[in-house]
Amino acid sequence: MIGFLAVYATTGQFFIQPNDLGKGLHGDTIVDDRLWAGDPDMPVWLHRLWPMLWWLASAAAVVALVDYVRLGNRFTAEYHAAHQNPKR
């Protein structure tokens, strides 16, 4: 959300481009939340799966953050290059 607002403040344009990593991260978070809030009588192997999914989601969030920053920087650079030398 912060990156979206930063791009909008810089360019005055909305830029939304979902990617597979972000969608996968959202799916992992849903599964993770279900395991955490799930039935306490779940099998032991499901309880052991939760920490692994939590770390996977954390690592994917860092990778997604870097990807979104790179994408936002590219979009703002293209915007500034296009508007720096307007055609006469």
N, C-alpha and C positions, 0 to 999 in steps of 0.2 A: 504494500500500500504506500509506503514511504517513497519507493522508487517511482511509482505511478504519479504521485503528487509532484515529485521533483522534475520529472519529464514534462508534466503539464505546466509547471511554473516556469520552466526554461523555454519551452517552445510554444505554449499556448494551445497545444493540440493534444488530444487524447491518443494514446498509443497502447493498445492491448494486443498482445500476441501470446496466447497460451502455448505451452510446449508439453511434450510427453513427460518430461521429468517432473514438472509441477503437478500434472494430473496423477502420475504414479505416487508422488508424495502424499497427495490428498487421499488416495485410496489406501495407502499404508497407514495413514493417521486414523482413518475410519476403523480399520481392522485392529489397530493398536488400542484405540479407545474401547472397542467392543471387548477385547481381551481383558483390559484393565478393569472395566466396570462390569464384567460378566459374572456369571454365576460362580460363587466361591467353591462349588463342588466340581469345577472343571477338572479334567484329567491333568496330571502333573506335567505332562509334556506341553500342554497349552500354557500353563503358568511359566514354564521355562522359555517359551517362545516370546513372551512379552518383552523381556529385556533386550533380546536380539532385535526385535522389530523397532524398539525405541531407539537403539543405536543406529539402526539402518535409516530411520526417519531423520535422525539428527544429522547424519553424514549427507543424506540426500538434500536436506535443507540448506546446508552450506554450499553444496555444488549448485543447487538451484539459485541461490543468492548470487553467486559469482556469475552464473549464466545470465541472469536478469540484469545485472549491472553492466556486463559487456554489451548486451542487447540495447539497453537504454543509452549507453554511451555512443554506440554506433548510430542510433536513431537521432540523437541530439546533434552529433557531428554532421550527419547528412543534412539535417535541417539547417544548421548554421552555415554550411557550405552553400546550400541552395539560396539562402537569404542574404549572404554576405555580399555577393556580387550580383545584384538584380539586373536582369536584362533590360536594356533601354529601348 
